[in-house]
Amino acid sequence: MIRLRILPHLMLVAVVAMTAACAGTPKSDDAAEAASDYRAKIREIVTDQTRASSLVQLVDEADAQYRAAGAEAAAFMADFTHLNADYDATRDQFTALMTKHRAQRLQFAEALLTLRAKMVAGTTPQEWEALSKVRERELQVILKAELPAESPSTLTAMIGDASC
């Protein structure tokens, strides 16, 4: 039941991460500053330093997952573009590419669900609520920093390319 409620949020985060990885030149200073601020907030909100350190480590793992998902999305787009340019590409080749990409996205979602469960287990309900608000702001800063307003989203690009 919990998985079903958070799945849309995870998918949104995945799309954001994949879009950020594929869009223009990232303003990594803003993103790095937001990530650093979030980790500082964890240490401020979670007063038990052992739990705070564990939570920071889990956030680092989640961020590594986001970066890996972004890299995978970029690789998928490159493979899709290359395959789409091949006049002789078969439906089976496209199906294989899409199947591989879907499996990787599911692995990403499962990894995030596992990390989220560990994060929840390491916090009180009050800490989790406070951290969720901070994390949401951090993700907004990262998105704003890494996505120029005129950039099309990866999802839109994929849908557009797939309809050719």
N, C-alpha and C positions, 0 to 999 in steps of 0.2 A: 504494500500500500504506500509506504513512504517513497519507494523507488518511483512509483507512478507520479507522485506529486512533484518530485524534484527533477524528473526527466526533462520536462520542458525547459527548466532553468539550465540544466547541464547542456542541452542541445544549443541553447542560446549562447552559453559561454563557449561552446565548441565552435559555433559559427563565428563568434567574435574573434576567437583566437585564430581561426583559420583565415578570416578576412584580414585581420591585422598582419598576419604573416605574409599575405600576398599583395598588400596594398602599399604602393609607393615606398618612400624612405621613412622608416620609423623614427620618431623623435625619442630615442632610447633614453635620453637624460630624464625626460618627464616620466617615462614608464619606470625607470630605475628608482627615481625619487619616490614615486607613488608606492612601489613595492617596499622600499626602505621604511617609509612612513607607516605602512601597514604592519610591518614586523615590529616597529617600535610601539605601535598601539597594542599589539598582542601582549607585549611585555608590560605595558601599562595596565591593561584590563585584566589579564590573568596574573594575579599577584604571586601565585606559587611558581617560582622560577623553573622548577623541574618540568611542570606541565607547560609553561610558556615556551621553554626550549623545545620540547617535543612538538608543540603546535607549530612553531616556526619551521621546524624540520619538515613537518607534513605540508606546510604551505610551500616550502621550497620544492618538495616532490610534486605538488600539484602544478606549480609554475613550470617545472620541467616537462610535465605531461602536456601543458598548453603549448609550450614551444615545440614539442615533438609533433603534436597534432597540426600545428601550423606548418611545420616542415613537410609533413605527410600531405597536407592539402595542397601545398605548392607543387610537390612532386606529382600528385594526382593531376593537377591542372596542366602541368607540362606534358605528362603522358597523354592526357586526353587531347590536348591541342595537337600533339604530334600524330596521334592516331586519327584524329578528325581530318588532318591534312592529307592523310593517305587515302587516295581514291579507292584503293583495293581493300581497305580495312573491312573486316567482316563484323557482322553483328556479334558473333561469338567472341571476338577480340574485345569489343566494347563491353559485353557482358562480363567477361573475365576481369577487366579493369574495374568495373563498377562493383563487382562482388568483392574484390580485394579491398577496395576503398571502404566499402560498407563494413567489412570485417574489422578493419583498422579503427573505424569510428566507434564500433561497438566495444572494442578493447579499450579505447580511450574513455568511453562513458563508464565502463565497468571499473577501470582504475580510479576514476574520479569518485564514483560511488563508494569504493572501498576507502579512499582517503577521507572523504567526507564523514563516513561512519566513525573513523578513528578520531577525527577532529571533534565530532560531537561527543564522543566518549571521553575526551580529554577536557571538556569544558562543562560549566554549569549552564542551565538554561539562560540565566541572565548574561553570562559571558558570551554565550553563543549569539544572543540577540544583539548585543553591543558590537560584537565582531562582524556580524553579518552586515550591519549598516556601514561599518568602516570598509569592509571588503567591496560592497556595492559601489561606494564612492571611488575606491581604488580602481576597480574595473572600468568605471566611467572615465576616469582620468587617462588610463591606459588607452582606452578606445579613442578618446578625443585626440590624444597625442599621436597615435599611430595611424589614424584614418583621416586623411584629408577629406573635406566635405564633398569634393567632386568625384571621389573615387567610387567606382561601382563595387558592390560587394562581391565576394567570391561566389556566394550562392547565386546571385543574379547572373554572374558571368557563366557559371556552370549550367544554369537553366537555359540561357541564351545559346551557348555552344551546343548543348544537347539537342536543341530543337532544330538544328541545321539539317 
